[in-house]
Amino acid sequence: MSIFKEINPSSITDNPFDLIGKDWALVTCGDREKFNTMTISWGGVGIMWNKHVAFTVITPQRYSLEFQVYKEIYTMSLFDESYRKALQFCGTKSGRNYDKPKETGLTPAFTDDGVPYFEEARLVLVCKKLYAQFLNEDSVIENSVKS
């Protein structure tokens, strides 16, 4: 039995700019046998192709990208401020070298379909990939965001 309470995305009243950019989130992908999580602060929520969507950017050098490429479903777990230290760890340490749940004390849980998330999250978005593309620096128009 799932502990999820499915809600209509339109009922989420959080400020969409704060959800990821200020509050941060963990994007988690994999399965019961092997998964990875990382802190994200790039992304957002909105409407695309008449669907409620969440999006994020994962740079190619991140271990999490290996999981994202091969899995169709992932989660975005959002936390309150008391978990900032755990999210800081998950954003600065690689899952290649650390067992992030063990190091942070976060409790992995799984949807009925085996998609990982964290019990301590105040809100979990279960996301199905609709579109994926590698960023191309030549496509960036605003010079202030180029590296």
Residue pairs with C-beta under 8 A, 6 or more apart in sequence:
2 111
2 112
3 109
3 119
4 111
4 124
4 126
9 45
9 52
10 52
12 45
12 123
14 23
14 78
14 123
16 44
16 45
16 46
17 44
19 25
19 44
19 45
19 78
20 40
20 41
20 42
20 43
20 44
20 45
20 56
20 76
20 78
21 41
21 42
21 44
23 78
23 79
23 80
23 81
24 39
24 40
24 41
24 79
24 84
24 87
24 91
25 39
25 40
25 41
25 43
25 76
25 77
25 78
25 79
25 87
26 37
26 38
26 39
26 40
26 75
26 76
26 77
26 79
26 87
26 90
26 106
26 118
26 121
27 37
27 38
27 40
27 56
27 58
27 64
27 68
27 74
27 75
27 76
28 35
28 36
28 37
28 74
28 75
28 76
28 77
28 115
28 116
28 117
28 118
29 35
29 36
29 64
29 67
29 68
29 71
29 73
29 74
29 75
29 115
29 116
30 36
30 67
30 71
30 116
31 71
31 114
31 115
31 116
32 110
32 114
32 116
35 67
35 108
35 116
36 63
36 64
36 66
36 67
36 95
36 100
37 64
37 77
37 90
37 95
37 100
37 101
37 116
37 118
38 58
38 62
38 63
38 64
38 90
38 91
38 95
39 87
39 88
39 90
39 91
40 56
40 57
40 58
40 76
40 91
41 91
42 56
42 57
43 54
43 55
43 56
43 57
43 76
44 54
44 55
45 52
45 53
45 54
45 55
45 125
46 52
46 53
46 55
47 53
48 55
48 130
48 131
49 130
51 130
53 127
53 130
54 76
54 125
54 127
56 76
57 135
58 64
58 65
58 68
59 65
60 134
62 94
63 94
63 95
63 96
64 95
67 74
68 74
68 129
68 132
69 132
71 129
72 128
72 129
73 113
73 115
73 126
73 127
73 128
73 129
74 115
74 127
74 129
75 111
75 115
75 116
75 117
75 124
75 125
75 126
75 127
76 124
76 125
76 127
77 117
77 118
77 121
77 123
77 124
78 121
78 122
78 123
78 124
78 125
79 86
79 87
79 118
79 120
79 121
79 122
80 122
83 106
83 120
85 104
86 104
86 105
86 106
89 98
89 100
89 103
89 104
90 100
90 104
93 100
93 103
100 106
101 107
101 108
101 118
106 118
106 119
106 120
107 118
107 119
107 120
108 116
108 117
108 118
108 119
109 116
109 117
109 118
109 119
110 116
110 117
111 117
111 126
115 126
117 124
117 126
118 124
137 146
137 147
140 146
